[in-house]
């Protein structure tokens, strides 16, 4: 047991807290739990937590029995004013409720829950006992306001990377080694005829909306039309149609997802998806030619005369002609020469100088900080010059919102061609992405997140049209 404060105390106000190991009998459920609303007793607090989902609560009990508690997830506490030495858990009430029922299932009798809910929970707690010295890790805050700041970082949304950035469907699939959607994405990336800029836009949109893609792939109509099947998620999906038919079909589906034609609102029933594939059939020139051969999405290449920009060069028996030596990738965040004019302000000039000197490999975090600062400086400069207010409804717009606010104005003034700013908008406003605004903020606040040289280099290049629109072309 001991006192501690925010380890990043330099330049800010440290929040005092104390780390404890306590018996669960010393802990009280929160009568003001945001999940359940306000209640008036511990029994009603327990009832409210269980009523969120009896099935999920039982699964929580079973998980604690089988695996214990998450070692990195302490309970957040405040001193309870109405009890002698007790503590109120202000974050972790589901876990605490499950622990209490496992220790004393008789608590269920005082909740007025129905027998159909109580019986399976009581059965789950049968013959289970905690070790005599069992305690739980806790963090005691001075009061609810101090704890609230850290609870918001755990559970809040829209915090521009200050709190936890919750995984999307694609991140979860990568973590679980589920190749179902990932291999299809890579198949379209390698074999489609989209230009690099168009593919970046489409891929970003599809990665945001993998639930719609998976719904189409898993549907009965989708499996029949595409010959799609998954024998083992970790080994990846296959298809039984002609590869050219497959890429043409998937390219259209990807385009429709990116353009907003396919979403969970428009296609939420099996009959809607079936109708989509019926209409798609008439627009695909290649015949499906289904056979018994299964083509893995991960390794199949479409072989024809069309330009498929991201497909590896085909092997040739003829000696390769001599080519010019390919220039190495630049080692700094920004190049030494720019396609846009140097900013007038001294801060803008200094940011640009530092961006051209910072080495990606040696100083990736500094590069990320500098890139974000350059974006914010540029956006704010444009808003100031064009009298666009950064305040709406009494609140200051986030960087992402400010960027989205100026792009239409840039286009309307003819400062950029339509589509020039699509890559940087997609990069910075993505819900998930290595160079989204949330991720850039995460590099500041998270001890785990680190940017890569490739992501930083590409992000800067995507931002060049924005800088040119704001500061003008190079002189």
For each residue, the residues with C-beta under 8 A, 3 or more apart:
1: 18 19 20 21
2: 18 19
3: 16 17 18
4: 16 17 18 19
5: 9 14 15 16 17
6: 9 12 14 15
7:
8: 12
9: 5 6 12 14
10:
11:
12: 6 8 9
13:
14: 5 6 9
15: 5 6 141 142 146 149 150
16: 3 4 5 141 142 146
17: 3 4 5 139 140 141 142 146
18: 1 2 3 4 139 140
19: 1 2 4 74 137 138 139 140
20: 1 77 137 138 139 140
21: 1 135 136 137 138
22: 26 27 87 135 136 138
23: 26 27 134 135
24: 27 96 99 100 103 134 136
25:
26: 22 23 85 86 87
27: 22 23 24 75 77 86 87 88 89 96 136 138
28: 42 80 83 86 87 88 89
29: 33 42 45 46 49 88 89 93 96 97 100
30: 33 45 88 89 90 93
31: 38 39 40 41 42 45 88
32: 38
33: 29 30 36 37 39 45 48 49 93
34: 37
35: 48 49 52 93 94
36: 33 39 45 48 49 51 52 93
37: 33 34 48
38: 31 32
39: 31 33 36 44 45 47 48
40: 31 44
41: 31 44 45
42: 28 29 31 45 46
43: 46 47 107 110 111 112
44: 39 40 41 47 48 111
45: 29 30 31 33 36 39 41 42 48 49 93 97
46: 29 42 43 49 50 97 100 101 107 108 110 111
47: 39 43 44 50 51 111 112 113
48: 33 35 36 37 39 44 45 51 52
49: 29 33 35 36 45 46 52 57 93 94 97
50: 46 47 54 57 97 111 113 117 121
51: 36 47 48 54 113
52: 35 36 48 49 56 57 94
53: 56 57
54: 50 51 57 58 117 120 121
55: 58 59
56: 52 53 59 60
57: 49 50 52 53 54 60 61 94 97 98 121
58: 54 55 61 62 120 121 124
59: 55 56 62 63
60: 56 57 63 64 94 95 98
61: 57 58 64 65 98 101 102 121 124 125
62: 58 59 65 66 124
63: 59 60 66 67
64: 60 61 67 68 69 95 98 99 102
65: 61 62 102 124 128
66: 62 63
67: 63 64
68: 64 71
69: 64 73 95 136 137
70: 73
71: 68 137
72:
73: 69 70 92 95
74: 19 92 136 137 138 139
75: 27 89 91 92 95 96 136 137 138 139
76: 89 90 91 92 138 139 141 147 150 151
77: 20 27 87 88 89 90 138 139 140 141 147
78: 87 88 90 140 141 142 143 144 147
79: 87 88 140
80: 28 83 86 87 88
81:
82:
83: 28 80 86
84:
85: 26
86: 26 27 28 80 83
87: 22 26 27 28 77 78 79 80 138 140
88: 27 28 29 30 31 77 78 79 80
89: 27 28 29 30 75 76 77 92 93 96
90: 30 76 77 78 141 144 147 148 151
91: 75 76 147 150 151 154 155
92: 73 74 75 76 89 95 96
93: 29 30 33 35 36 45 49 89 96 97
94: 35 49 52 57 60 97 98
95: 60 64 69 73 75 92 98 99
96: 24 27 29 75 89 92 93 99 100
97: 29 45 46 49 50 57 93 94 100 101
98: 57 60 61 64 94 95 101 102
99: 24 64 95 96 102 103 136
100: 24 29 46 96 97 103 104 107
101: 46 61 97 98 104 105 107 108 121 125
102: 61 64 65 98 99 105 124 125 128 130
103: 24 99 100 125 130
104: 100 101 107
105: 101 102 108 121 122 125 126
106: 109
107: 43 46 100 101 104 110 111
108: 46 101 105 111 113 118 121 122
109: 106 118
110: 43 46 107
111: 43 44 46 47 50 107 108 118
112: 43 47
113: 47 50 51 108 117 118
114: 117 118
115: 118 119
116: 119
117: 50 54 113 114 120 121
118: 108 109 111 113 114 115 121 122
119: 115 116 122 123
120: 54 58 117 123 124
121: 50 54 57 58 61 101 105 108 117 118 124 125
122: 105 108 118 119 125 126
123: 119 120 126
124: 58 61 62 65 102 120 121 128
125: 61 101 102 103 105 121 122 128
126: 105 122 123
127:
128: 65 102 124 125
129:
130: 102 103 134
131: 134
132:
133:
134: 23 24 130 131
135: 21 22 23
136: 21 22 24 27 69 74 75 99
137: 19 20 21 69 71 74 75
138: 19 20 21 22 27 74 75 76 77 87
139: 17 18 19 20 74 75 76 77
140: 17 18 19 20 77 78 79 87
141: 15 16 17 76 77 78 90 144 146 147 150
142: 15 16 17 78 146
143: 78 146 147
144: 78 90 141 147 148
145: 148 149
146: 15 16 17 141 142 143 149 150
147: 76 77 78 90 91 141 143 144 150 151
148: 90 144 145 151 152
149: 15 145 146 152 153
150: 15 76 91 141 146 147 153 154
151: 76 90 91 147 148 154 155 156
152: 148 149 155 156 159 163
153: 149 150 156 159 162 163 164
154: 91 150 151 163 164
155: 91 151 152 163 164
156: 151 152 153 159 163
157: 166
158:
159: 152 153 156 162 163
160: 398 399 400 437 438 441
161: 165 437 438 439 440 441 442 443 444 445 446
162: 153 159 441 445
163: 152 153 154 155 156 159
164: 153 154 155
165: 161 432 438 439 442
166: 157
167: 171 172 175 432
168: 171 172 207 208 210 431 432
169: 172 173 181 210 211 214
170: 173 174 181 182 207 210 432
171: 167 168 174 175 432
172: 167 168 169 175 176 178
173: 169 170 176 178 179 180 181 182 210
174: 170 171 177 178 182
175: 167 171 172
176: 172 173 233
177: 174 233 234
178: 172 173 174 181 182 233 234
179: 173 182 183 233 234 235 236 237 298
180: 173 183 184 214 217 230 233 236 237
181: 169 170 173 178 184 185 210 213 214 217
182: 170 173 174 178 179 185 186 236
183: 179 180 186 187 236 237 296 297 298
184: 180 181 187 188 213 217 237 250 297
185: 181 182 188 189 203 206 207
186: 182 183 189 190 297 298
187: 183 184 190 191 246 247 250 297 298 300
188: 184 185 191 192 247 250 251 254
189: 185 186 192 199 203 310
190: 186 187 301 308 310 311 312
191: 187 188 243 247 300 301 302 308 311
192: 188 189 199 247 250 251 254 308 310
193: 251 306 307 308 309
194: 198 199 202 251 309
195: 198 199 309
196: 199 200 309 310
197: 200 201 419 422 423
198: 194 195 201 202
199: 189 192 194 195 196 202 203 309 310
200: 196 197 203 204 422 423 426
201: 197 198 204 205 258 422 423 426
202: 194 198 199 205 206 254 255 257 258
203: 185 189 199 200 206 207
204: 200 201 207 208 426 427 430 433
205: 201 202 208 209 257 258 426
206: 185 202 203 209 210 213 254 257 258
207: 168 170 185 203 204 210 430 432 433
208: 168 204 205 430 431 432
209: 205 206 212 213 257 263
210: 168 169 170 173 181 206 207 213 214
211: 169 214 215 264
212: 209 215 216 257 262 263 264 267
213: 181 184 206 209 210 216 217 253 254 257
214: 169 180 181 210 211 217 218
215: 211 212 218 219 264 267 273
216: 212 213 219 222 253 262 267 273 276
217: 180 181 184 213 214 222 223 226 228 237
218: 214 215 222 223
219: 215 216 222 223 270 273 274
220: 223 224 270 274
221: 224 225 270 273 274 276 277
222: 216 217 218 219 225 226 228 273 277
223: 217 218 219 220 226 227 228 229
224: 220 221 227 277
225: 221 222 249 277 280 281 288
226: 217 222 223 239 241 246 249 250
227: 223 224 239 240 241 246 288 290
228: 217 222 223 237 238 239
229: 223 237 238 239 240 294
230: 180 233 236 237 238
231: 235 238
232: 235 236
233: 176 177 178 179 180 230 236
234: 177 178 179
235: 179 231 232
236: 179 180 182 183 230 232 233 296 297 298
237: 179 180 183 184 217 228 229 230 296 297
238: 228 229 230 231 294 295 296 297
239: 226 227 228 229 243 246 294 295 297 300
240: 227 229 290 291 292 293 294 295
241: 226 227 245 246 249 288 289 290
242: 245 246 286 287 288 289
243: 191 239 246 247 295 300 301 302 303
244: 247 248 286 302 304
245: 241 242 248 249 284 286 287 288 289
246: 187 226 227 239 241 242 243 249 250 295 300
247: 187 188 191 192 243 244 250 251 302
248: 244 245 251 252 284 285 286
249: 225 226 241 245 246 252 253 280 284
250: 184 187 188 192 226 246 247 253 254
251: 188 192 193 194 247 248 254 255
252: 248 249 255 256 280 283 284
253: 213 216 249 250 256 257 262 280
254: 188 192 202 206 213 250 251 257 258
255: 202 251 252 258 259
256: 252 253 259 261 262
257: 202 205 206 209 212 213 253 254 260 261 262 263
258: 201 202 205 206 254 255
259: 255 256
260: 257 263
261: 256 257 266
262: 212 216 253 256 257 266 267 276
263: 209 212 257 260 266 267
264: 211 212 215 267 268
265: 268
266: 261 262 263 272
267: 212 215 216 262 263 264 272 273 276
268: 264 265 272
269: 272 273
270: 219 220 221 273 274
271: 274 275
272: 266 267 268 269 275 276
273: 215 216 219 221 222 267 269 270 276 277
274: 219 220 221 270 271 277 278
275: 271 272 278 279
276: 216 221 262 267 272 273 279 280
277: 221 222 224 225 273 274 280 281
278: 274 275 281
279: 275 276 282 283
280: 225 249 252 253 276 277 283 284
281: 225 277 278 284
282: 279
283: 252 279 280
284: 245 248 249 252 280 281
285: 248
286: 242 244 245 248
287: 242 245
288: 225 227 241 242 245
289: 241 242 245
290: 227 240 241
291: 240
292: 240
293: 240
294: 229 238 239 240
295: 238 239 240 243 246 300
296: 183 236 237 238 299 300
297: 183 184 186 187 236 237 238 239 300
298: 179 183 186 187 236
299: 296
300: 187 191 239 243 246 295 296 297
301: 190 191 243 311 312
302: 191 243 244 247 308 311
303: 243 314
304: 244
305:
306: 193
307: 193
308: 190 191 192 193 302 311
309: 193 194 195 196 199
310: 189 190 192 196 199
311: 190 191 301 302 308
312: 190 301
313:
314: 303
315:
316: 320
317:
318:
319:
320: 316 323
321:
322:
323: 320 326
324:
325:
326: 323
327:
328: 331
329: 457
330: 335 457
331: 328 359 360 361
332: 335 336 355 356 357 358 359 360
333: 355 356 358 360 367 370 371 456 457 460
334: 338 352 355 356 460
335: 330 332 338 356
336: 332 356
337: 474
338: 334 335 342 352 464 467 474
339: 464 468 473 474
340: 464 467 468 470 471 472 473 474
341: 471 472 473 474 475
342: 338 348 349 352 471
343: 347 348 349 351 352 377 378 381 471
344: 348
345: 348 349 377 381
346: 349 350
347: 343 350 351 377
348: 342 343 344 345 351 352 374 377 378 381 471
349: 342 343 345 346 352 353
350: 346 347 353 354
351: 343 347 348 354 355 370 373 374 377
352: 334 338 342 343 348 349 355 356 374
353: 349 350 356 357
354: 350 351 357 358 370
355: 332 333 334 351 352 358 367 370 371 374 460
356: 332 333 334 335 336 352 353
357: 332 353 354
358: 332 333 354 355 363 366 367 370
359: 331 332 362 363
360: 331 332 333 363 364 367 453 456 457
361: 331 364 453
362: 359
363: 358 359 360 366 367
364: 360 361 367 368 450 451 452 453 456
365: 368 369 443 450 451
366: 358 363 369 370
367: 333 355 358 360 363 364 370 371 451 456
368: 364 365 371 372 440 443 451 456
369: 365 366 372 373 443 444
370: 333 351 354 355 358 366 367 373 374
371: 333 355 367 368 374 375 435 440 456 459 460 463
372: 368 369 375 376 399 437 440 441
373: 351 369 370 376 377
374: 348 351 352 355 370 371 377 378 463 467
375: 371 372 378 379 399 403 428 463 466
376: 372 373 379 380 399
377: 343 345 347 348 351 373 374 380 381
378: 343 348 374 375 381 382 466 467 470 471
379: 375 376 382 383 399 402 403 406 470
380: 376 377 383 384 390 402
381: 343 345 348 377 378 384 385 470 471
382: 378 379 385 386 388 406 409 410 469 470
383: 379 380 386 388 389 390 402 405 406
384: 380 381 387
385: 381 382
386: 382 383 406 409
387: 384
388: 382 383 405 406 409
389: 383 392
390: 380 383 396 397 402
391: 394 395 396 397
392: 389 395 397 401
393:
394: 391
395: 391 392
396: 390 391
397: 390 391 392 401 402 405
398: 160 401 402 437
399: 160 372 375 376 379 402 403 428 437
400: 160 403 404 428 429 437
401: 392 397 398 404 405
402: 379 380 383 390 397 398 399 405 406
403: 375 379 399 400 406 407 425 428 429
404: 400 401 407 425 429
405: 383 388 397 401 402 408 409
406: 379 382 383 386 388 402 403 409 410
407: 403 404 410 411 421 425
408: 405 411 412
409: 382 386 388 405 406 412 413
410: 382 406 407 413 415 416 421 466 469 470
411: 407 408 414 415 416 418 421
412: 408 409
413: 409 410
414: 411
415: 410 411 469 470
416: 410 411 420 421 465 466 468 469
417: 420
418: 411
419: 197 422
420: 416 417 465 469
421: 407 410 411 416 424 425 465 466 469
422: 197 200 201 419 425 426
423: 197 200 201 426 427 462 465
424: 421 427 428 459 462 463 465 466
425: 403 404 407 421 422 428 429
426: 200 201 204 205 422 423 429 430
427: 204 423 424 430 433 435 436 458 459 462 463
428: 375 399 400 403 424 425 435 436 437 440
429: 400 403 404 425 426 436 437
430: 204 207 208 426 427 433 436
431: 168 208 436 438
432: 165 167 168 170 171 207 208 436 438 439
433: 204 207 427 430 436 439
434: 439 451 452 455
435: 371 427 428 439 440 451 455 456 458 459
436: 427 428 429 430 431 432 433 439 440
437: 160 161 372 398 399 400 428 429 440 441
438: 160 161 165 431 432 441 442
439: 161 165 432 433 434 435 436 442 443 449 451
440: 161 368 371 372 428 435 436 437 443 444
441: 160 161 162 372 437 438 444 445
442: 161 165 438 439 445 446 449
443: 161 365 368 369 439 440 446 449 450 451
444: 161 369 440 441
445: 161 162 441 442
446: 161 442 443 449
447:
448:
449: 439 442 443 446
450: 364 365 443
451: 364 365 367 368 434 435 439 443 455 456
452: 364 434 455 456
453: 360 361 364 456 457
454: 457 458
455: 434 435 451 452 458 459
456: 333 360 364 367 368 371 435 451 452 453 459 460
457: 329 330 333 360 453 454 460 461
458: 427 435 454 455 461 462
459: 371 424 427 435 455 456 462 463
460: 333 334 355 371 456 457 463 464
461: 457 458 464
462: 423 424 427 458 459 465
463: 371 374 375 424 427 459 460 466 467
464: 338 339 340 460 461 467 468
465: 416 420 421 423 424 462 468 469
466: 375 378 410 416 421 424 463 469 470
467: 338 340 374 378 463 464 470 471
468: 339 340 416 464 465 471 472 473
469: 382 410 415 416 420 421 465 466
470: 340 378 379 381 382 410 415 466 467
471: 340 341 342 343 348 378 381 467 468
472: 340 341 468 475
473: 339 340 341 468
474: 337 338 339 340 341
475: 341 472
